[in-house]
Protein backbone atom coordinates (compact mmCIF):
# COMPACT_ATOMS: atom_id res chain seq x y z
CA UNK A 1 0.00 0.00 0.00
CA UNK A 2 1.39 3.48 -0.91
CA UNK A 3 2.60 5.60 2.01
CA UNK A 4 0.00 8.32 1.45
CA UNK A 5 -2.78 5.75 1.59
CA UNK A 6 -1.45 4.38 4.88
CA UNK A 7 -1.30 7.84 6.45
CA UNK A 8 -4.72 8.79 5.07
CA UNK A 9 -6.12 5.55 6.49
CA UNK A 10 -4.69 6.51 9.90
CA UNK A 11 -6.23 9.99 9.66
CA UNK A 12 -9.62 8.54 8.73
CA UNK A 13 -9.48 5.98 11.54
CA UNK A 14 -9.03 8.78 14.08
CA UNK A 15 -11.86 10.84 12.58
CA UNK A 16 -14.14 7.80 12.56
CA UNK A 17 -13.04 6.66 16.02
CA UNK A 18 -12.09 3.23 14.69
CA UNK A 19 -9.47 1.76 17.06
CA UNK A 20 -8.95 -1.42 15.03
CA UNK A 21 -8.25 0.51 11.85
CA UNK A 22 -5.98 2.91 13.75
CA UNK A 23 -3.88 0.06 15.12
CA UNK A 24 -3.75 -1.66 11.73
CA UNK A 25 -2.70 1.59 10.02
CA UNK A 26 0.04 2.27 12.59
CA UNK A 27 1.42 -1.25 12.17
CA UNK A 28 1.43 -0.88 8.37
CA UNK A 29 3.20 2.47 8.69
CA UNK A 30 5.90 0.96 10.92
CA UNK A 31 6.31 -2.06 8.66
CA UNK A 32 6.77 0.24 5.66
CA UNK A 33 9.69 1.94 7.43
CA UNK A 34 8.04 5.34 7.76
CA UNK A 35 9.80 7.81 10.06
CA UNK A 36 8.15 8.10 13.50
CA UNK A 37 7.90 11.87 13.21
CA UNK A 38 6.13 11.56 9.85
CA UNK A 39 3.67 9.03 11.28
CA UNK A 40 2.89 11.42 14.13
CA UNK A 41 2.73 14.63 12.10
CA UNK A 42 1.02 13.39 8.94
CA UNK A 43 -1.13 10.73 10.58
CA UNK A 44 -2.00 11.23 14.23
CA UNK A 45 -1.60 15.01 14.51
CA UNK A 46 -3.36 15.66 11.20
CA UNK A 47 -6.20 13.38 12.27
CA UNK A 48 -6.53 15.07 15.66
CA UNK A 49 -6.56 18.52 14.06
CA UNK A 50 -9.38 17.49 11.73
CA UNK A 51 -11.35 16.11 14.68
CA UNK A 52 -10.79 19.35 16.60
CA UNK A 53 -12.07 21.41 13.69
CA UNK A 54 -15.16 19.23 13.32
CA UNK A 55 -15.89 19.48 17.03
CA UNK A 56 -15.41 23.26 17.08
CA UNK A 57 -17.91 23.54 14.19
CA UNK A 58 -20.38 21.24 16.01
CA UNK A 59 -20.19 18.76 13.13
CA UNK A 60 -19.35 16.03 15.64
CA UNK A 61 -20.27 15.80 19.32
CA UNK A 62 -18.91 14.45 22.58
CA UNK A 63 -19.50 10.72 21.87
CA UNK A 64 -17.62 10.96 18.55
CA UNK A 65 -14.87 13.04 20.20
CA UNK A 66 -14.34 10.36 22.84
CA UNK A 67 -14.17 7.60 20.22
CA UNK A 68 -11.66 9.61 18.21
CA UNK A 69 -9.56 10.10 21.32
CA UNK A 70 -9.65 6.36 22.05
CA UNK A 71 -8.53 5.53 18.49
CA UNK A 72 -5.70 8.03 18.70
CA UNK A 73 -4.58 6.72 22.09
CA UNK A 74 -4.54 3.15 20.75
CA UNK A 75 -2.33 4.28 17.87
CA UNK A 76 0.04 6.21 20.15
CA UNK A 77 0.38 3.24 22.50
CA UNK A 78 1.80 1.21 19.60
CA UNK A 79 4.32 4.00 18.91
CA UNK A 80 5.49 4.45 22.51
CA UNK A 81 8.34 1.89 22.37
CA UNK A 82 9.65 3.57 19.22
CA UNK A 83 9.71 7.00 20.88
CA UNK A 84 12.48 5.90 23.26
CA UNK A 85 15.12 6.53 20.62
CA UNK A 86 14.45 10.25 20.97
CA UNK A 87 15.32 10.17 24.68
CA UNK A 88 17.74 12.82 25.88
CA UNK A 89 18.33 12.21 29.58
CA UNK A 90 20.07 15.57 30.00
CA UNK A 91 16.76 17.37 29.41
CA UNK A 92 14.68 15.60 32.06
CA UNK A 93 12.27 17.55 34.23
CA UNK A 94 8.76 17.37 35.67
CA UNK A 95 5.79 18.51 33.60
CA UNK A 96 2.27 19.03 34.97
CA UNK A 97 -0.31 18.97 32.20
CA UNK A 98 -4.08 19.21 31.95
CA UNK A 99 -7.06 20.59 30.06
CA UNK A 100 -8.68 23.54 31.89
CA UNK A 101 -12.16 23.58 33.35
CA UNK A 102 -15.00 23.54 30.84
CA UNK A 103 -13.05 21.67 28.15
CA UNK A 104 -13.35 17.87 28.09
CA UNK A 105 -11.07 17.14 25.11
CA UNK A 106 -7.87 15.18 25.62
CA UNK A 107 -6.66 14.75 22.04
CA UNK A 108 -3.83 17.29 21.95
CA UNK A 109 -2.73 16.45 25.48
CA UNK A 110 -2.59 12.76 24.68
CA UNK A 111 -0.30 13.43 21.73
CA UNK A 112 2.38 15.33 23.60
CA UNK A 113 2.43 13.19 26.77
CA UNK A 114 4.08 10.12 25.17
CA UNK A 115 6.48 12.40 23.30
CA UNK A 116 7.54 13.97 26.60
CA UNK A 117 7.83 10.58 28.26
CA UNK A 118 9.91 9.39 25.33
CA UNK A 119 12.27 12.29 26.00
CA UNK A 120 12.71 11.19 29.61
CA UNK A 121 10.43 13.72 31.29
CA UNK A 122 8.27 12.87 34.28
CA UNK A 123 4.72 13.80 33.23
CA UNK A 124 1.82 14.21 35.65
CA UNK A 125 -1.51 14.26 33.81
CA UNK A 126 -4.44 15.94 35.59
CA UNK A 127 -6.86 14.93 32.84
CA UNK A 128 -9.59 17.17 31.44
CA UNK A 129 -12.00 19.75 32.88
CA UNK A 130 -9.43 20.72 35.53
CA UNK A 131 -10.26 23.65 37.82
CA UNK A 132 -7.72 26.42 38.52
CA UNK A 133 -7.67 25.32 42.17
CA UNK A 134 -6.73 21.76 41.23
CA UNK A 135 -3.84 23.00 39.08
CA UNK A 136 -2.58 25.06 42.02
CA UNK A 137 -2.94 22.23 44.54
CA UNK A 138 -1.01 19.78 42.36
CA UNK A 139 1.64 22.35 41.48
CA UNK A 140 2.28 22.98 45.18
CA UNK A 141 2.52 19.21 45.75
CA UNK A 142 5.00 18.31 42.99
CA UNK A 143 6.69 21.64 42.14
CA UNK A 144 6.81 21.05 38.36
CA UNK A 145 9.33 22.73 36.09
CA UNK A 146 6.65 23.43 33.50
CA UNK A 147 2.84 23.50 33.58
CA UNK A 148 1.09 22.77 30.27
CA UNK A 149 -2.47 23.90 29.57
CA UNK A 150 -4.11 22.27 26.56
CA UNK A 151 -7.28 23.60 24.95
CA UNK A 152 -9.51 22.81 22.00
CA UNK A 153 -12.36 25.30 22.43
CA UNK A 154 -12.08 29.09 22.20
CA UNK A 155 -13.99 29.46 25.48
CA UNK A 156 -11.14 27.61 27.19
CA UNK A 157 -8.98 30.73 26.92
CA UNK A 158 -10.91 32.34 29.78
CA UNK A 159 -10.20 29.42 32.11
CA UNK A 160 -6.58 29.35 31.01
CA UNK A 161 -6.25 32.97 32.06
CA UNK A 162 -8.02 32.33 35.39
CA UNK A 163 -5.70 29.38 36.04
CA UNK A 164 -2.55 31.37 35.28
CA UNK A 165 -3.68 34.30 37.45
CA UNK A 166 -4.33 31.95 40.40
CA UNK A 167 -1.01 30.14 39.91
CA UNK A 168 0.85 33.44 40.04
CA UNK A 169 -1.17 34.69 43.03
CA UNK A 170 -0.19 31.51 44.86
CA UNK A 171 3.49 32.15 44.04
CA UNK A 172 3.85 29.14 41.72
CA UNK A 173 7.08 29.79 39.79
CA UNK A 174 6.72 27.01 37.21
CA UNK A 175 6.96 28.07 33.57
CA UNK A 176 3.61 27.89 31.76
CA UNK A 177 3.11 26.74 28.18
CA UNK A 178 -0.12 26.58 26.19
CA UNK A 179 -1.08 24.11 23.49
CA UNK A 180 -3.99 23.61 21.11
CA UNK A 181 -5.31 24.89 17.80
CA UNK A 182 -6.94 27.89 19.46
CA UNK A 183 -3.62 29.32 20.72
CA UNK A 184 -1.82 32.18 18.97
CA UNK A 185 1.12 34.38 19.94
CA UNK A 186 -1.31 37.16 20.82
CA UNK A 187 -3.60 34.99 22.98
CA UNK A 188 -0.58 33.49 24.73
CA UNK A 189 0.60 36.96 25.71
CA UNK A 190 -2.92 38.02 26.68
CA UNK A 191 -3.41 35.25 29.24
CA UNK A 192 0.09 35.61 30.68
CA UNK A 193 1.71 32.32 29.63
CA UNK A 194 5.45 32.00 29.03
CA UNK A 195 5.13 30.33 25.63
CA UNK A 196 2.88 28.26 23.37
CA UNK A 197 3.34 25.25 21.12
CA UNK A 198 2.01 24.78 17.61
CA UNK A 199 2.36 20.98 17.76
CA UNK A 200 3.90 18.19 19.83
CA UNK A 201 7.42 18.54 18.46
CA UNK A 202 7.35 22.30 18.88
CA UNK A 203 6.18 21.68 22.45
CA UNK A 204 9.17 19.42 23.14
CA UNK A 205 11.63 22.10 21.97
CA UNK A 206 9.96 24.93 23.87
CA UNK A 207 9.55 22.97 27.09
CA UNK A 208 13.25 22.16 27.02
CA UNK A 209 14.05 25.87 26.59
CA UNK A 210 11.69 26.83 29.41
CA UNK A 211 13.36 24.35 31.77
CA UNK A 212 16.79 25.69 30.81
CA UNK A 213 15.54 29.22 31.52
CA UNK A 214 14.09 28.17 34.87
CA UNK A 215 17.39 26.51 35.81
CA UNK A 216 19.29 29.72 35.03
CA UNK A 217 16.86 31.74 37.17
CA UNK A 218 17.54 29.46 40.13
CA UNK A 219 21.31 30.04 39.98
Backbone as CSV, one residue per row, in Angstrom:
resi,resn,N_x,N_y,N_z,CA_x,CA_y,CA_z,C_x,C_y,C_z
1,UNK,0.842,-1.196,0.000,0.000,0.000,0.000,0.882,1.253,0.000
2,UNK,0.598,2.248,-0.875,1.390,3.482,-0.913,1.365,4.199,0.436
3,UNK,2.454,4.921,0.726,2.598,5.605,2.013,1.459,6.579,2.274
4,UNK,1.079,7.352,1.258,-0.004,8.325,1.446,-1.307,7.652,1.839
5,UNK,-1.565,6.480,1.265,-2.784,5.749,1.592,-2.758,5.264,3.040
6,UNK,-1.581,4.832,3.489,-1.445,4.379,4.879,-1.724,5.529,5.839
7,UNK,-1.115,6.682,5.571,-1.300,7.841,6.446,-2.735,8.352,6.397
8,UNK,-3.327,8.363,5.197,-4.723,8.790,5.071,-5.661,7.843,5.812
9,UNK,-5.323,6.546,5.768,-6.118,5.554,6.494,-6.048,5.807,7.999
10,UNK,-4.865,6.192,8.479,-4.695,6.510,9.900,-5.507,7.745,10.278
11,UNK,-5.450,8.768,9.424,-6.230,9.985,9.659,-7.718,9.661,9.733
12,UNK,-8.199,8.889,8.772,-9.621,8.543,8.731,-10.036,7.712,9.943
13,UNK,-9.146,6.829,10.391,-9.480,5.981,11.541,-9.670,6.824,12.799
14,UNK,-8.893,7.891,12.926,-9.027,8.782,14.076,-10.321,9.587,13.973
15,UNK,-10.621,10.085,12.782,-11.860,10.838,12.578,-13.080,9.956,12.852
16,UNK,-13.025,8.725,12.395,-14.144,7.802,12.557,-14.175,7.148,13.930
17,UNK,-13.093,7.292,14.699,-13.042,6.659,16.021,-12.944,5.151,15.942
18,UNK,-12.222,4.662,14.929,-12.089,3.228,14.692,-10.733,2.739,15.222
19,UNK,-10.731,2.186,16.441,-9.474,1.756,17.058,-8.782,0.659,16.266
20,UNK,-9.551,-0.308,15.773,-8.954,-1.423,15.032,-8.235,-0.935,13.776
21,UNK,-8.882,-0.029,13.057,-8.252,0.509,11.847,-7.030,1.354,12.207
22,UNK,-7.110,2.085,13.315,-5.984,2.914,13.747,-4.763,2.049,14.047
23,UNK,-4.978,0.964,14.772,-3.878,0.055,15.116,-3.311,-0.597,13.860
24,UNK,-4.204,-1.022,12.968,-3.754,-1.660,11.729,-2.939,-0.677,10.879
25,UNK,-3.402,0.580,10.819,-2.701,1.589,10.023,-1.330,1.912,10.609
26,UNK,-1.249,2.002,11.931,0.038,2.268,12.594,1.017,1.128,12.309
27,UNK,0.546,-0.100,12.425,1.417,-1.255,12.172,1.909,-1.278,10.727
28,UNK,1.025,-0.945,9.787,1.429,-0.881,8.375,2.471,0.221,8.155
29,UNK,2.265,1.359,8.827,3.205,2.470,8.693,4.585,2.081,9.218
30,UNK,4.621,1.398,10.353,5.899,0.963,10.922,6.572,-0.079,10.044
31,UNK,5.764,-1.004,9.525,6.312,-2.057,8.660,6.872,-1.479,7.365
32,UNK,6.303,-0.367,6.911,6.765,0.244,5.664,8.047,1.047,5.867
33,UNK,8.460,1.207,7.137,9.687,1.943,7.427,9.526,3.439,7.517
34,UNK,8.282,3.896,7.647,8.043,5.337,7.761,8.693,5.901,9.017
35,UNK,9.202,7.118,8.917,9.802,7.807,10.056,8.733,8.072,11.119
36,UNK,9.099,7.925,12.402,8.149,8.102,13.502,7.552,9.506,13.486
37,UNK,8.388,10.495,13.231,7.898,11.875,13.206,6.862,12.070,12.103
38,UNK,7.081,11.435,10.953,6.129,11.562,9.854,4.810,10.885,10.198
39,UNK,4.886,9.730,10.863,3.665,9.034,11.284,2.862,9.915,12.230
40,UNK,3.564,10.548,13.170,2.889,11.418,14.129,2.313,12.661,13.448
41,UNK,3.147,13.355,12.693,2.731,14.631,12.102,1.672,14.474,11.021
42,UNK,1.901,13.532,10.096,1.020,13.391,8.939,-0.127,12.412,9.162
43,UNK,-0.064,11.671,10.260,-1.132,10.730,10.578,-1.912,11.143,11.801
44,UNK,-1.293,10.995,12.971,-1.997,11.234,14.231,-2.333,12.710,14.444
45,UNK,-1.343,13.588,14.282,-1.601,15.012,14.508,-2.604,15.555,13.497
46,UNK,-2.426,15.177,12.239,-3.360,15.658,11.196,-4.780,15.173,11.477
47,UNK,-4.889,13.924,11.919,-6.201,13.381,12.270,-6.824,14.122,13.439
48,UNK,-6.014,14.388,14.467,-6.532,15.075,15.663,-6.945,16.501,15.337
49,UNK,-6.209,17.159,14.447,-6.563,18.524,14.057,-7.900,18.552,13.318
50,UNK,-8.113,17.574,12.452,-9.381,17.491,11.733,-10.539,17.245,12.694
51,UNK,-10.317,16.378,13.675,-11.351,16.106,14.684,-11.658,17.378,15.474
52,UNK,-10.598,18.102,15.861,-10.786,19.349,16.602,-11.597,20.363,15.816
53,UNK,-11.324,20.480,14.529,-12.069,21.411,13.686,-13.534,21.010,13.569
54,UNK,-13.781,19.720,13.412,-15.160,19.230,13.316,-15.930,19.480,14.602
55,UNK,-15.249,19.278,15.730,-15.892,19.484,17.029,-16.182,20.963,17.255
56,UNK,-15.234,21.810,16.906,-15.407,23.257,17.075,-16.581,23.768,16.248
57,UNK,-16.812,23.140,15.077,-17.910,23.544,14.188,-19.222,22.833,14.529
58,UNK,-19.207,22.014,15.587,-20.382,21.238,16.010,-20.842,20.253,14.941
59,UNK,-19.873,19.769,14.137,-20.195,18.763,13.131,-20.061,17.350,13.710
60,UNK,-19.351,17.243,14.846,-19.350,16.030,15.637,-19.564,16.446,17.090
61,UNK,-19.954,15.477,17.926,-20.274,15.805,19.317,-19.453,14.942,20.271
62,UNK,-19.726,15.087,21.562,-18.907,14.447,22.581,-18.694,12.949,22.370
63,UNK,-19.732,12.166,22.058,-19.500,10.716,21.870,-18.473,10.420,20.776
64,UNK,-18.574,11.161,19.649,-17.618,10.964,18.552,-16.222,11.426,18.961
65,UNK,-16.167,12.511,19.742,-14.875,13.037,20.198,-14.161,12.012,21.082
66,UNK,-14.917,11.373,21.947,-14.345,10.362,22.840,-13.823,9.176,22.039
67,UNK,-14.605,8.725,21.061,-14.175,7.598,20.224,-12.914,7.944,19.440
68,UNK,-12.855,9.166,18.933,-11.658,9.606,18.206,-10.444,9.615,19.125
69,UNK,-10.644,10.092,20.345,-9.559,10.104,21.316,-9.078,8.705,21.649
70,UNK,-10.010,7.760,21.755,-9.649,6.359,22.045,-8.841,5.760,20.894
71,UNK,-9.245,6.055,19.660,-8.534,5.533,18.492,-7.119,6.108,18.430
72,UNK,-7.003,7.394,18.716,-5.695,8.033,18.695,-4.788,7.475,19.788
73,UNK,-5.355,7.270,20.976,-4.579,6.719,22.089,-4.081,5.314,21.764
74,UNK,-4.935,4.507,21.136,-4.542,3.148,20.755,-3.368,3.181,19.780
75,UNK,-3.423,4.143,18.849,-2.328,4.282,17.872,-1.040,4.728,18.558
76,UNK,-1.147,5.693,19.452,0.037,6.209,20.146,0.669,5.137,21.022
77,UNK,-0.157,4.312,21.649,0.376,3.240,22.501,1.276,2.285,21.722
78,UNK,0.959,2.065,20.437,1.796,1.214,19.598,3.147,1.909,19.336
79,UNK,3.102,3.238,19.229,4.317,4.000,18.914,5.245,4.200,20.106
80,UNK,4.710,4.107,21.313,5.491,4.450,22.512,6.872,3.803,22.571
81,UNK,6.997,2.492,22.306,8.335,1.892,22.373,9.320,2.502,21.381
82,UNK,8.794,2.993,20.257,9.654,3.568,19.218,10.077,4.997,19.547
83,UNK,9.379,5.636,20.502,9.711,7.003,20.876,10.941,7.069,21.772
84,UNK,11.339,5.933,22.336,12.476,5.904,23.257,13.778,6.336,22.594
85,UNK,13.863,6.163,21.293,15.118,6.527,20.619,15.347,8.032,20.611
86,UNK,14.293,8.806,20.918,14.448,10.254,20.973,14.885,10.726,22.357
87,UNK,15.031,9.801,23.293,15.316,10.168,24.679,16.634,10.929,24.817
88,UNK,16.549,12.028,25.555,17.738,12.819,25.877,17.709,13.043,27.379
89,UNK,18.417,12.194,28.128,18.332,12.209,29.585,18.780,13.537,30.188
90,UNK,19.584,14.314,29.454,20.066,15.575,30.003,18.959,16.619,30.103
91,UNK,17.825,16.377,29.429,16.759,17.373,29.405,15.579,16.989,30.297
92,UNK,15.781,16.055,31.224,14.683,15.596,32.064,14.175,16.694,32.986
93,UNK,12.911,16.624,33.298,12.273,17.553,34.225,10.869,17.050,34.501
94,UNK,10.129,17.761,35.333,8.762,17.367,35.666,7.772,18.316,35.006
95,UNK,6.809,17.734,34.314,5.793,18.506,33.598,4.417,18.169,34.163
96,UNK,3.667,19.189,34.547,2.274,19.026,34.968,1.405,19.483,33.810
97,UNK,0.485,18.635,33.385,-0.312,18.970,32.200,-1.787,18.650,32.431
98,UNK,-2.653,19.448,31.827,-4.077,19.207,31.946,-4.867,20.113,31.022
99,UNK,-6.144,19.776,30.849,-7.062,20.590,30.058,-7.943,21.380,31.026
100,UNK,-7.958,22.710,30.919,-8.682,23.541,31.888,-10.187,23.284,31.957
101,UNK,-10.742,23.742,33.038,-12.163,23.580,33.348,-13.055,24.031,32.193
102,UNK,-14.057,23.223,31.897,-14.998,23.542,30.836,-14.676,22.898,29.508
103,UNK,-13.483,22.315,29.389,-13.053,21.667,28.146,-12.781,20.196,28.454
104,UNK,-13.472,19.300,27.782,-13.352,17.871,28.089,-12.502,17.119,27.065
105,UNK,-11.848,17.851,26.144,-11.072,17.142,25.114,-9.703,16.751,25.659
106,UNK,-9.193,15.644,25.169,-7.868,15.179,25.617,-6.949,14.860,24.442
107,UNK,-7.394,15.175,23.238,-6.663,14.746,22.045,-5.257,15.349,21.976
108,UNK,-5.148,16.672,22.046,-3.828,17.291,21.949,-2.918,16.886,23.100
109,UNK,-3.481,16.838,24.290,-2.729,16.450,25.477,-2.193,15.034,25.342
110,UNK,-3.003,14.157,24.807,-2.593,12.759,24.675,-1.562,12.533,23.574
111,UNK,-1.369,13.526,22.734,-0.302,13.434,21.727,1.041,13.776,22.351
112,UNK,1.078,14.863,23.103,2.379,15.326,23.604,2.882,14.519,24.800
113,UNK,1.982,13.927,25.582,2.435,13.187,26.773,3.413,12.061,26.429
114,UNK,3.094,11.167,25.489,4.076,10.115,25.174,5.360,10.658,24.556
115,UNK,5.273,11.778,23.849,6.485,12.399,23.305,7.380,12.875,24.441
116,UNK,6.779,13.505,25.434,7.539,13.970,26.598,8.140,12.805,27.367
117,UNK,7.338,11.760,27.553,7.834,10.583,28.264,8.968,9.925,27.494
118,UNK,8.859,9.944,26.167,9.915,9.390,25.330,11.208,10.168,25.452
119,UNK,11.095,11.450,25.808,12.271,12.293,26.003,12.870,12.134,27.399
120,UNK,12.194,11.405,28.260,12.710,11.192,29.608,12.111,12.101,30.668
121,UNK,11.077,12.858,30.308,10.426,13.725,31.285,9.475,12.930,32.177
122,UNK,9.308,13.394,33.392,8.274,12.875,34.283,7.020,13.705,34.043
123,UNK,5.945,13.078,33.575,4.720,13.798,33.229,3.595,13.411,34.186
124,UNK,2.984,14.423,34.782,1.825,14.212,35.654,0.607,14.768,34.918
125,UNK,-0.339,13.893,34.604,-1.512,14.258,33.808,-2.725,14.434,34.721
126,UNK,-3.256,15.653,34.773,-4.440,15.940,35.591,-5.738,15.595,34.876
127,UNK,-5.651,15.281,33.591,-6.859,14.935,32.843,-7.521,16.152,32.225
128,UNK,-8.835,16.085,32.084,-9.592,17.165,31.444,-10.515,17.848,32.453
129,UNK,-11.057,19.001,32.042,-12.003,19.750,32.878,-11.410,20.034,34.263
130,UNK,-10.164,20.521,34.274,-9.430,20.722,35.527,-9.608,22.164,36.018
131,UNK,-10.030,22.321,37.252,-10.256,23.648,37.818,-8.931,24.345,38.113
132,UNK,-8.929,25.684,38.144,-7.721,26.418,38.520,-7.175,25.981,39.880
133,UNK,-8.074,25.742,40.822,-7.666,25.321,42.170,-6.917,23.995,42.146
134,UNK,-7.376,23.072,41.311,-6.726,21.762,41.232,-5.322,21.889,40.638
135,UNK,-5.173,22.761,39.639,-3.836,23.003,39.080,-2.896,23.517,40.171
136,UNK,-3.395,24.458,40.965,-2.576,25.055,42.023,-2.208,24.012,43.075
137,UNK,-3.188,23.232,43.502,-2.938,22.228,44.539,-1.873,21.229,44.100
138,UNK,-1.974,20.761,42.855,-1.015,19.780,42.358,0.353,20.413,42.154
139,UNK,0.368,21.651,41.690,1.640,22.348,41.482,2.386,22.526,42.804
140,UNK,1.656,22.833,43.859,2.275,22.977,45.182,2.822,21.631,45.672
141,UNK,2.125,20.552,45.300,2.517,19.215,45.753,3.785,18.721,45.058
142,UNK,3.886,18.925,43.733,4.996,18.306,42.989,6.047,19.302,42.492
143,UNK,5.753,20.604,42.585,6.695,21.642,42.142,7.238,21.362,40.735
144,UNK,6.364,21.365,39.725,6.815,21.047,38.365,7.681,22.140,37.762
145,UNK,8.530,21.747,36.827,9.328,22.729,36.095,8.451,23.523,35.134
146,UNK,7.526,22.814,34.500,6.647,23.434,33.503,5.220,22.946,33.718
147,UNK,4.266,23.850,33.549,2.841,23.496,33.576,2.287,23.716,32.169
148,UNK,1.667,22.684,31.601,1.093,22.770,30.267,-0.420,22.801,30.314
149,UNK,-1.018,23.789,29.665,-2.471,23.902,29.570,-2.873,23.655,28.125
150,UNK,-3.696,22.643,27.915,-4.107,22.274,26.561,-5.571,22.615,26.349
151,UNK,-5.898,23.216,25.206,-7.281,23.598,24.953,-7.712,23.397,23.520
152,UNK,-8.958,23.012,23.347,-9.513,22.810,22.005,-10.540,23.888,21.660
153,UNK,-11.265,24.363,22.674,-12.363,25.298,22.432,-11.936,26.729,22.760
154,UNK,-12.451,27.685,21.996,-12.083,29.088,22.197,-12.462,29.569,23.596
155,UNK,-13.563,29.052,24.137,-13.992,29.457,25.477,-12.991,29.047,26.548
156,UNK,-12.140,28.092,26.229,-11.144,27.607,27.186,-10.137,28.693,27.548
157,UNK,-9.949,29.668,26.668,-8.979,30.729,26.917,-9.269,31.455,28.224
158,UNK,-10.538,31.637,28.547,-10.910,32.344,29.781,-10.423,31.567,30.992
159,UNK,-10.629,30.245,30.979,-10.199,29.424,32.110,-8.677,29.305,32.174
160,UNK,-8.036,29.339,31.012,-6.575,29.352,31.005,-6.063,30.586,31.734
161,UNK,-6.664,31.727,31.422,-6.252,32.974,32.055,-6.515,32.936,33.563
162,UNK,-7.684,32.433,33.967,-8.015,32.333,35.388,-7.016,31.426,36.108
163,UNK,-6.653,30.323,35.445,-5.699,29.379,36.036,-4.334,30.026,36.236
164,UNK,-3.868,30.737,35.204,-2.551,31.374,35.280,-2.532,32.463,36.349
165,UNK,-3.600,33.249,36.427,-3.684,34.300,37.454,-3.594,33.684,38.854
166,UNK,-4.337,32.588,39.084,-4.325,31.948,40.400,-2.965,31.330,40.709
167,UNK,-2.343,30.720,39.715,-1.009,30.140,39.906,-0.019,31.211,40.347
168,UNK,-0.073,32.366,39.706,0.853,33.442,40.045,0.518,34.051,41.410
169,UNK,-0.765,34.159,41.709,-1.166,34.686,43.025,-0.672,33.787,44.155
170,UNK,-0.626,32.482,43.862,-0.190,31.509,44.858,1.320,31.281,44.816
171,UNK,2.028,32.158,44.098,3.493,32.152,44.044,4.077,30.876,43.417
172,UNK,3.333,30.289,42.478,3.855,29.140,41.720,4.804,29.682,40.670
173,UNK,6.050,29.237,40.691,7.075,29.792,39.790,7.313,28.940,38.538
174,UNK,6.568,27.864,38.382,6.721,27.008,37.206,6.480,27.813,35.931
175,UNK,7.215,27.474,34.875,6.959,28.075,33.572,5.649,27.506,33.029
176,UNK,4.919,28.315,32.267,3.608,27.893,31.760,3.600,27.939,30.237
177,UNK,3.194,26.823,29.641,3.112,26.739,28.181,1.699,26.318,27.787
178,UNK,1.206,26.881,26.704,-0.124,26.576,26.195,-0.024,25.734,24.932
179,UNK,-1.036,24.906,24.697,-1.084,24.109,23.488,-2.513,23.961,22.994
180,UNK,-2.659,23.782,21.687,-3.993,23.613,21.114,-4.184,24.521,19.920
181,UNK,-5.075,24.133,19.026,-5.307,24.885,17.797,-5.829,26.289,18.012
182,UNK,-6.365,26.574,19.199,-6.939,27.892,19.458,-5.870,28.917,19.849
183,UNK,-4.651,28.451,20.152,-3.622,29.323,20.718,-2.838,30.064,19.628
184,UNK,-2.657,31.353,19.844,-1.825,32.180,18.972,-0.815,32.935,19.846
185,UNK,0.135,33.580,19.203,1.120,34.377,19.936,0.426,35.463,20.750
186,UNK,-0.592,36.070,20.163,-1.312,37.155,20.824,-2.098,36.644,22.028
187,UNK,-2.802,35.518,21.863,-3.599,34.992,22.983,-2.702,34.480,24.100
188,UNK,-1.545,33.950,23.737,-0.578,33.488,24.734,-0.139,34.658,25.614
189,UNK,0.176,35.763,24.978,0.597,36.956,25.714,-0.543,37.510,26.555
190,UNK,-1.751,37.460,26.001,-2.918,38.025,26.677,-3.205,37.323,28.011
191,UNK,-3.079,35.987,28.019,-3.411,35.245,29.235,-2.234,35.134,30.204
192,UNK,-1.052,35.587,29.772,0.089,35.613,30.680,0.943,34.366,30.724
193,UNK,0.877,33.536,29.670,1.708,32.321,29.628,3.124,32.674,29.165
194,UNK,4.064,31.772,29.431,5.452,32.004,29.035,5.705,31.666,27.575
195,UNK,4.935,30.712,27.029,5.128,30.328,25.631,3.945,29.481,25.188
196,UNK,3.916,29.141,23.902,2.880,28.263,23.375,3.497,27.354,22.324
197,UNK,2.836,26.230,22.083,3.341,25.247,21.120,2.342,25.070,19.992
198,UNK,2.874,24.974,18.779,2.008,24.778,17.614,1.713,23.304,17.358
199,UNK,2.583,22.417,17.870,2.359,20.979,17.759,3.226,20.273,18.801
200,UNK,3.168,18.950,18.827,3.897,18.193,19.832,5.398,18.394,19.789
201,UNK,5.970,18.397,18.587,7.422,18.538,18.458,7.865,19.945,18.833
202,UNK,7.059,20.926,18.474,7.348,22.298,18.878,7.278,22.411,20.402
203,UNK,6.312,21.700,20.994,6.175,21.684,22.446,7.403,21.115,23.136
204,UNK,7.960,20.045,22.571,9.167,19.425,23.136,10.310,20.437,23.180
205,UNK,10.529,21.125,22.057,11.629,22.102,21.965,11.437,23.246,22.953
206,UNK,10.205,23.756,23.024,9.960,24.929,23.867,9.963,24.582,25.352
207,UNK,9.497,23.393,25.694,9.548,22.966,27.091,10.998,22.828,27.549
208,UNK,11.836,22.290,26.686,13.252,22.160,27.023,13.865,23.539,27.276
209,UNK,13.520,24.514,26.427,14.051,25.871,26.590,13.534,26.510,27.876
210,UNK,12.265,26.263,28.194,11.691,26.829,29.412,12.363,26.262,30.663
211,UNK,12.679,24.966,30.627,13.362,24.349,31.770,14.775,24.906,31.905
212,UNK,15.439,25.103,30.771,16.785,25.690,30.809,16.733,27.107,31.386
213,UNK,15.706,27.861,31.014,15.542,29.222,31.524,15.272,29.205,33.026
214,UNK,14.414,28.279,33.447,14.090,28.173,34.874,15.329,27.792,35.689
215,UNK,16.156,26.921,35.128,17.388,26.514,35.811,18.329,27.701,35.987
216,UNK,18.437,28.540,34.958,19.290,29.724,35.033,18.777,30.696,36.091
217,UNK,17.457,30.815,36.200,16.864,31.738,37.167,17.122,31.297,38.602
218,UNK,17.297,29.987,38.788,17.544,29.458,40.128,18.969,29.741,40.593
219,UNK,19.890,29.877,39.619,21.311,30.044,39.976,21.678,31.516,40.172
